[in-house]
C-alpha cells in the first residue's frame, strides 16, 4: 500500500458522521452557499495535525494529490503537511511548496484552509520578496484567492510591516463578498494591535466607503466611543 493510500485510509477511519454533519452546516456546504458541495468526515483538527506529523515524509507529489481530494479533511491535512515541510526546508526547498500552493488555489477553497496556509506559506515566502502576486490574487474573480491575498499579509504584520496589508485592503474595499470583508477587517485590526496610527490613518481615509462588516471587524477592539464615531461617519 502506498503512503498516500495509508494516510487516506487513516483519515477515513477517523470519520465521525455526527461531527461531519455539524461541520457541513458550520462551513456552509448547502446549495448556493460558499462551501457548496464540500464533503466533511468529522475529523478533529488535533487528529489531523497528528497525522500530518506522522506523514511528514509524504512526497510533495502525493501531498498535492491529497490536497486535490473532494474531502475537506484530506485537503486540510495536506496543508498541515505542506506547512510542516515548508518550515523545515531551506529557501530553495521552500520555493516549490510556495509555487504548488499558488498553482492549486482551487483546492484551498474554504476560509479555514486559506487562513491556515496563506500566512504560513505564501506570506512567509514573500516576506523579503516582491509581493506583486498578492495584487494579482486580490484582483481575481475567486473569493478564495482574494482572501489569500489579504490573509497572506498576516505574516508581514507579525513582522511589523504594514504597507502590503494596507495596499491590498485598499484594493478590496469595493469587493462584494462577506468573507473578504471579514478578512480585510481582521487584518486591519491586527495592524492596529501593533501600530494603531497606521490603522487610524486608513480608517480616517476610507471608513465612509468601507463595507460595514469590514469596518466592524476593523474596530472590534476600539472602545465604545471610538466605535460609535466610525460607525456614524
N, C-alpha and C positions, 0 to 999 in steps of 0.2 A: 504493500500500500504506500502511495506517495505521501510526502509530508503535507501537501495541500489537502489530500483526502483525509488524512488523520485529523488535522485541525478542524476541517469542516465537520467531520463525524463527531468530534468532541463538542463542538458548538451546538450541533443539532441535538446531541444527547442532553444538553443542559436546558432545553426549552421548557417553558412554563406557560401553558395556554392561558391561564388567568392573567398573569402579568402581561402576556403578549396582547391581550385584549385591551388592557388599561393603557399600554404604551401606544397602541394603534390609535386610540382616542386622543391621547396626550399630544402625539405628533401629527395629528390632523391628516389621517390617511383616507378620509372619505372622499367621495366624488366631488370634484371642484375645489378641494382643499389643497394646501400647499404640499402635503406629503402624499397626495393621492397615489394609491397602488403600492405604497411601501409595505413590505412584509416584516413583521416582528416575530421573534421566537420567545421573547420574555426573559432574556438573559440579563443578569445584573452587570453593571459596569465593572465592579471589582472582579467578577468572574472572567470578564473579557480581558481585563488588564493582566490577570494571572496567565491566561492562555497566550497572550501576546508575548509575555516574557519567556514562556516555555518554548514558543516557536519563533524566537528572535532570529534563529538561523535560517528560517524560510527564505528562499531566494527572492530577489526583487520581482522577478517574473511571476512567481507563484503568488506573492503578496498582492500584486496588481490583479491577478486573476480573482483572488478573494475579494478585492475591492470592487470588482465588476459584478459581484453577486446581487441578486434581487433582494436578498435578505439584509435587513438593516444591521443586525449584529455582526454579520460577516464583514460588512464594509467598515463598521466602527473598529472591529478587532484588527482589520488590515491597517487602518490608520494608526492604531496604537503601535503596531509593529513598525510601520514606517517612521514614526516619531522616535521610537527607541533606536532604530537603525541610524537615523539622521544624527542623533546626539552622540553616537559612538564613532561616527565616521570623521575622516579628515575633510578638508574643504573639497578636494577632488571627489571624494566619495559621496558628499552631500549633494553635489550637483545633479546626478541622475535621479535622486529621490525628489528633489525640488521640481525638476522637469517632468517627472512622472505625474506628480500632483497636478501640475498645470495642464497636462495632456488628458487627465482623467477627471476634470471638474464635474463632468456629467454624473459621476458616481458619488461626488461629495455633495449630496443633494438633500440635506436637511440641516437645520441650524446647529444641532449638536456636532455633526460631522465637520461642518465649517469651523465652528468655534474651537474645536479641538485642533484641527490641522493647520488652519490659516496662520496663526501667530507662531506656532511651534515649528513649522517647516518653511512656509513661504516667507513670512515676515522675518524669521531668523536668518534665512539665506540671504535676503535682500538688505539686511541691516547696514552693511558697508558698501552697497552697490547701487547702481541705477535702478530706480523704482518705477520707471515709466510703464512697466507691465501692469502695475496696480491701476493706473489711469485707464488702460485698455479694458481691464476687468470691470472697472466702475462704469464704463460706457456700454457694457454688454447688455444683451436682452435677457440674460439669465439672472433671476433674483439671487441665485446662489453664488454666481461669480461676482455680483455686486457686493454681496455680503462678505465674500472672501476678500475683496479689495479693501474694505474698511477694517475688518477684524484682523487682517494681517498686520495692520499698523499698531496693534496692541504691543507687539514686540518692540517697536520704536518707542512707544510711550513708556514702557518699562525701562527703557534706557534714556529717558528724559529727552526724547527727540519728538517734537510735536508737529513739525512742518508738514510731513506727509499725511498725518491724520487730518489736519485742518484742510489741506488741499482736497483730499478725497471726500471729506464731509461736504465741502462746497460743491463738488461735482454731483453729489447725491441729494442735494437739497430739494430737487423737484421730482424725485422718484416717487412712485405711487404705492409701493409695496410696504406694508406694515412691518415686515421682518427687516427691511432695510432701514426704516425709520428707527426701529428699536436698536439696531446695531450701531447706527451713527450716534444716536443719543448716548448709548452706553460708552462709546469711545470718547465722546466729548466729556462725559462725566469722569472718565479715567484721566483725561488730560487735566481736568480741574483739580483732581486729587494731588497732582504734582506741580501744577502751575495754574493757579486759579485765574491769574490775569490773562493768560492765553485763552482760557475758556470764556471769560467775560468779554474779551475783545471780540471773539467770534459771535457770541450771543448778541451783543450790542449791535453788531452789523447785520445779523441775519435772523434774529428771533421773530421778526414780523412775517417772514416768509417761510419759516421752518414749519413742517407738519407738526401738529400738536403732540403727537406721540413722541416724535423725535425730541421736541423741546422738553416734554415732561420727563423723559429719561435723562436728559442732559442736566436738568436742575433738581433731580431727585434728592440730592444731599444738601441743597440750599435750605436756609431757614424759611419759615412760612412767609415772612415779609418779602424776601427776595423772590420766592416762587410766585407770589401774587403779582409782584412787579413785572416779571417777564411774561406771565400768562395774560396780563391785562394789556400788553402792548399790541 
